[in-house]
Amino acid sequence: MKDLLILVGIIVISVLSINFIMFNTITETNSAKDEIKSLLKFPSTAKFSGIQITKTPDGRHVLFISGTVNSQNSFGMDINNNFECKFEDIGYDKVKECGLTY
């Protein structure tokens, strides 16, 4: 019985470690912010809020990061845009797609 509990513990730790290795949400969040900033007219004015991180439960290793970014447009006015970035593990590569909704 003790050996079985140890084995179950090792399996749980392994699964959690693999999940963390596949997606380090801090890294992906920073990458999403950088990608969204590159789409803005004045990236230095970007202020992010309402960031949500969602992982797909079906084991496809897909991570969505969404939220709101406030930044200045070319007229100097503050505008709010929603954004979403999708990260997907494919082999050793992470595919990233990001976009703004106006």
FENQUI-V177803 format. One record per residue. N is the residue number from 1. RES is the residue in three letters. SS is DSSP state (2 for helix, 1 for strand, 0 for the rest). Layout:
<<N | RES | SS> <N | RES | SS>>
//
This chain:
<<1 | MET | 0> <2 | LYS | 2> <3 | ASP | 2> <4 | LEU | 2> <5 | LEU | 2> <6 | ILE | 2> <7 | LEU | 2> <8 | VAL | 2> <9 | GLY | 2> <10 | ILE | 2> <11 | ILE | 2> <12 | VAL | 2> <13 | ILE | 2> <14 | SER | 2> <15 | VAL | 2> <16 | LEU | 2> <17 | SER | 2> <18 | ILE | 2> <19 | ASN | 2> <20 | PHE | 2> <21 | ILE | 2> <22 | MET | 2> <23 | PHE | 0> <24 | ASN | 0> <25 | THR | 2> <26 | ILE | 2> <27 | THR | 2> <28 | GLU | 2> <29 | THR | 2> <30 | ASN | 2> <31 | SER | 2> <32 | ALA | 2> <33 | LYS | 2> <34 | ASP | 2> <35 | GLU | 2> <36 | ILE | 2> <37 | LYS | 2> <38 | SER | 0> <39 | LEU | 0> <40 | LEU | 0> <41 | LYS | 0> <42 | PHE | 0> <43 | PRO | 2> <44 | SER | 2> <45 | THR | 2> <46 | ALA | 0> <47 | LYS | 1> <48 | PHE | 1> <49 | SER | 1> <50 | GLY | 1> <51 | ILE | 1> <52 | GLN | 1> <53 | ILE | 1> <54 | THR | 1> <55 | LYS | 1> <56 | THR | 0> <57 | PRO | 0> <58 | ASP | 0> <59 | GLY | 0> <60 | ARG | 0> <61 | HIS | 0> <62 | VAL | 1> <63 | LEU | 1> <64 | PHE | 1> <65 | ILE | 1> <66 | SER | 1> <67 | GLY | 1> <68 | THR | 1> <69 | VAL | 1> <70 | ASN | 1> <71 | SER | 1> <72 | GLN | 1> <73 | ASN | 0> <74 | SER | 0> <75 | PHE | 0> <76 | GLY | 0> <77 | MET | 0> <78 | ASP | 1> <79 | ILE | 1> <80 | ASN | 1> <81 | ASN | 1> <82 | ASN | 1> <83 | PHE | 1> <84 | GLU | 1> <85 | CYS | 1> <86 | LYS | 1> <87 | PHE | 1> <88 | GLU | 1> <89 | ASP | 1> <90 | ILE | 1> <91 | GLY | 0> <92 | TYR | 0> <93 | ASP | 1> <94 | LYS | 1> <95 | VAL | 1> <96 | LYS | 1> <97 | GLU | 1> <98 | CYS | 1> <99 | GLY | 1> <100 | LEU | 1> <101 | THR | 1> <102 | TYR | 0>>
//
